[in-house]
Amino acid sequence: MGKTIVSWSPLHGQGATTANTVSLASLFAIEYKLRTLLTHTQLSYSAMEYLLGKNVVDEKFEQTGIKALERLMKSRLLKSEAVEDYTETIYRNRLDLLGGTSNGNNKDLLNAVLDVTSDVYESVWIDAHSGQANEFTTDLLERADFILINLPQNQFILDAFFTDQEFLNRIKNKPHAYLISQYDNEASVHIKKIKRKYHLDAPVYPVPYCKDFKNACNSKQVSQFFIRHYSLEKASSAAEFINALKEINACIAKEFGLSLSIKEEDDQ
């Protein structure tokens, strides 16, 4: 069974959750020789599709993604071997995207889809709906093999989040890590201070702001960005950003007992 990595934020629009999820899953697919699926629970065309240049609309949009799988479920034809036929290829044999639908939230559908995708893909990355009011998000966090909690470098929001002891108790025995998005090394709310103030045992990682990545997002070329900058390594203008993502992925891989693979050019 594949491993499920759920990326979540307590507040909508504050933690750069979608950008972080796309970035980490893309780099994970390049670095580790695993069949990887990337999806989200917004259940509508979202920023995830946009970032990856999958601006599918109208008829094509209804023939792929969650919407197409919903028809299979209603016909009792939703099988694991059918899933990849309804995804969009990002990196051949490495990373696929399962897009959203215009139908709104459907908890039973999403659970059924996740049950079958874990039979096909060795890692499934999910951009979960922000906040705790969504019932499916709560269930998803419970079934996750690893949780990424996306937070801004904002003292007010951090204070509010880390006083929610009920939520923290729910995840304390589950593998998880905190990501501080758009991280500024010179800001007073730095990683060491966050770990010390809130007495955190789980890892806390910075995700630095990167101008090149922002430009790739705006031009819908995120998948091309990672292929280009990963191969440049230290010479890349995005080296700090890429290395930060690698460190987060290494933490996840260690939890799952994975080792780095040799990148094969013909897989891209």
Helices and strands as residue ranges (DSSP letters): E 3-8, H 17-31, E 36-40, H 47-51, H 58-63, H 65-74, G 80-86, E 88-91, E 95-98, H 107-120, E 123-127, H 135-143, E 146-152, H 155-162, H 165-171, E 176-183, H 191-197, E 204-208, H 211-218, H 222-232, G 233-235, H 239-256, G 265-267
